[in-house]
């Protein structure tokens, strides 16, 4: 006969079961509350920008891109003397990721000029699907933990990115390639990206629809440093050839490639432009935008 557990085990077990039940009840209540997750915040931000009252004569420009776009361009609300009104929405990595839900907002209230930095068009459908699954599981676990530790809600990195759309990237925030091996590995990584990733079909379809509605689409290649561009040129050109087949240039769809510079002080890490590099970029970019503005009339 198996020994009977001591009497103190029963109330402990009952208490633990009640605690678990209470935790699950709290989680259900917490999960059913309307929460603004990264994708929802991206859509809300796009809606806020695109719903702003239009000033007569202003040309509304929305830039969407990765951290390369944030490093290269000024904060939102940049305005030139020629009435170009600039706003941007960024995702720190490759692909649309949590910016995807902002696309319906862009289609519903389109800007005059939509700038898509090429990194958003890079997608691996299989990894993207698994990424969403991992994100959903992590979010569910985080909601449970946040009941006991509310401060966890404040640590969502994507929310922080969206809250800092009006900030610049500082070189100190970016990892560096410290030696020749790091640089070689980085080049290898970029070549793998261009050779293996596809063009995002959802984004390319949305761009085709917008161009047919009269929106000027710009696919912008913000070039990395000359040494990086030189060693990734073949793979990058092959990927762009695939992109141009899906999105042929035309009256409402333009491809623009920024100048590439020697590393030096113009790049933080060979890819992201430094403040000095951003000023050089804007000296090229502003006339390009003005030319697009003239073409619209």
LINUR-V91744 format. One record per residue. N is the residue number from 1. RES is the residue in three letters. D_LAST is the distance of its C-alpha to the last C-alpha in Angstrom with 2 decimals. Layout:
n res d_last
N RES D_LAST
N RES D_LAST
//
This chain:
n res d_last
1 UNK 92.69
2 UNK 89.51
3 UNK 89.83
4 UNK 88.36
5 UNK 85.51
6 UNK 86.47
7 UNK 85.82
8 UNK 83.14
9 UNK 80.86
10 UNK 80.38
11 UNK 78.89
12 UNK 76.72
13 UNK 75.37
14 UNK 74.83
15 UNK 72.97
16 UNK 70.74
17 UNK 69.94
18 UNK 69.15
19 UNK 66.94
20 UNK 64.99
21 UNK 64.66
22 UNK 63.47
23 UNK 60.93
24 UNK 59.57
25 UNK 59.43
26 UNK 57.53
27 UNK 55.13
28 UNK 54.47
29 UNK 53.78
30 UNK 51.57
31 UNK 49.67
32 UNK 49.01
33 UNK 47.45
34 UNK 43.67
35 UNK 42.78
36 UNK 39.46
37 UNK 39.60
38 UNK 37.11
39 UNK 35.05
40 UNK 35.03
41 UNK 34.11
42 UNK 31.13
43 UNK 29.91
44 UNK 30.64
45 UNK 28.76
46 UNK 25.61
47 UNK 26.04
48 UNK 26.52
49 UNK 23.35
50 UNK 21.13
51 UNK 22.86
52 UNK 22.24
53 UNK 20.97
54 UNK 17.28
55 UNK 16.78
56 UNK 14.22
57 UNK 11.34
58 UNK 12.58
59 UNK 11.07
60 UNK 14.09
61 UNK 15.30
62 UNK 18.59
63 UNK 20.72
64 UNK 23.73
65 UNK 26.41
66 UNK 29.96
67 UNK 31.77
68 UNK 30.14
69 UNK 26.80
70 UNK 28.72
71 UNK 30.49
72 UNK 27.43
73 UNK 25.00
74 UNK 25.53
75 UNK 26.59
76 UNK 24.30
77 UNK 22.53
78 UNK 21.56
79 UNK 18.89
80 UNK 17.57
81 UNK 17.05
82 UNK 13.27
83 UNK 13.73
84 UNK 13.75
85 UNK 16.46
86 UNK 18.60
87 UNK 21.36
88 UNK 23.46
89 UNK 26.16
90 UNK 28.74
91 UNK 31.72
92 UNK 34.22
93 UNK 35.19
94 UNK 33.98
95 UNK 32.38
96 UNK 30.93
97 UNK 34.41
98 UNK 34.32
99 UNK 30.50
100 UNK 30.69
101 UNK 31.04
102 UNK 27.77
103 UNK 25.85
104 UNK 26.44
105 UNK 25.07
106 UNK 21.85
107 UNK 21.60
108 UNK 22.53
109 UNK 20.10
110 UNK 17.40
111 UNK 15.28
112 UNK 11.56
113 UNK 12.81
114 UNK 16.42
115 UNK 18.40
116 UNK 21.73
117 UNK 24.28
118 UNK 26.35
119 UNK 29.62
120 UNK 28.63
121 UNK 28.62
122 UNK 32.20
123 UNK 34.74
124 UNK 38.39
125 UNK 38.93
126 UNK 42.70
127 UNK 42.64
128 UNK 39.87
129 UNK 42.15
130 UNK 45.11
131 UNK 43.12
132 UNK 42.28
133 UNK 45.97
134 UNK 47.13
135 UNK 44.68
136 UNK 45.94
137 UNK 49.55
138 UNK 49.00
139 UNK 47.24
140 UNK 50.18
141 UNK 52.70
142 UNK 50.78
143 UNK 50.81
144 UNK 54.58
145 UNK 55.10
146 UNK 52.88
147 UNK 55.38
148 UNK 57.99
149 UNK 55.67
150 UNK 52.70
151 UNK 51.39
152 UNK 50.34
153 UNK 47.45
154 UNK 46.03
155 UNK 46.09
156 UNK 43.36
157 UNK 41.35
158 UNK 38.19
159 UNK 38.21
160 UNK 38.58
161 UNK 35.56
162 UNK 33.40
163 UNK 34.93
164 UNK 33.98
165 UNK 30.25
166 UNK 29.89
167 UNK 32.48
168 UNK 32.57
169 UNK 34.82
170 UNK 37.78
171 UNK 39.39
172 UNK 42.72
173 UNK 41.56
174 UNK 40.99
175 UNK 43.80
176 UNK 44.54
177 UNK 45.83
178 UNK 49.12
179 UNK 50.45
180 UNK 49.95
181 UNK 50.97
182 UNK 48.32
183 UNK 45.65
184 UNK 46.98
185 UNK 46.96
186 UNK 43.36
187 UNK 42.28
188 UNK 44.31
189 UNK 42.64
190 UNK 39.09
191 UNK 40.17
192 UNK 41.69
193 UNK 38.46
194 UNK 36.40
195 UNK 39.24
196 UNK 40.03
197 UNK 37.06
198 UNK 34.82
199 UNK 31.17
200 UNK 30.87
201 UNK 30.52
202 UNK 29.55
203 UNK 26.65
204 UNK 25.45
205 UNK 25.66
206 UNK 23.67
207 UNK 20.87
208 UNK 20.92
209 UNK 20.73
210 UNK 17.84
211 UNK 15.73
212 UNK 16.68
213 UNK 15.46
214 UNK 11.85
215 UNK 12.62
216 UNK 11.74
217 UNK 15.35
218 UNK 16.75
219 UNK 20.45
220 UNK 21.76
221 UNK 25.14
222 UNK 26.61
223 UNK 29.40
224 UNK 32.90
225 UNK 35.16
226 UNK 35.89
227 UNK 39.37
228 UNK 38.09
229 UNK 35.25
230 UNK 37.69
231 UNK 40.20
232 UNK 37.85
233 UNK 35.64
234 UNK 37.28
235 UNK 37.18
236 UNK 33.63
237 UNK 32.36
238 UNK 34.25
239 UNK 32.69
240 UNK 29.15
241 UNK 30.07
242 UNK 31.03
243 UNK 27.79
244 UNK 25.65
245 UNK 27.77
246 UNK 27.01
247 UNK 23.31
248 UNK 22.17
249 UNK 19.04
250 UNK 16.20
251 UNK 12.53
252 UNK 12.56
253 UNK 15.63
254 UNK 16.11
255 UNK 19.48
256 UNK 19.93
257 UNK 23.41
258 UNK 24.36
259 UNK 27.03
260 UNK 30.61
261 UNK 33.20
262 UNK 36.95
263 UNK 38.48
264 UNK 40.09
265 UNK 38.72
266 UNK 35.11
267 UNK 36.06
268 UNK 38.30
269 UNK 39.67
270 UNK 37.99
271 UNK 35.15
272 UNK 33.88
273 UNK 32.42
274 UNK 34.46
275 UNK 33.08
276 UNK 33.18
277 UNK 31.44
278 UNK 28.74
279 UNK 28.03
280 UNK 27.77
281 UNK 25.43
282 UNK 23.09
283 UNK 23.10
284 UNK 21.61
285 UNK 19.47
286 UNK 17.58
287 UNK 16.00
288 UNK 15.14
289 UNK 13.30
290 UNK 11.46
291 UNK 10.52
292 UNK 9.32
293 UNK 7.23
294 UNK 5.64
295 UNK 5.52
296 UNK 3.81
297 UNK 0.00
//
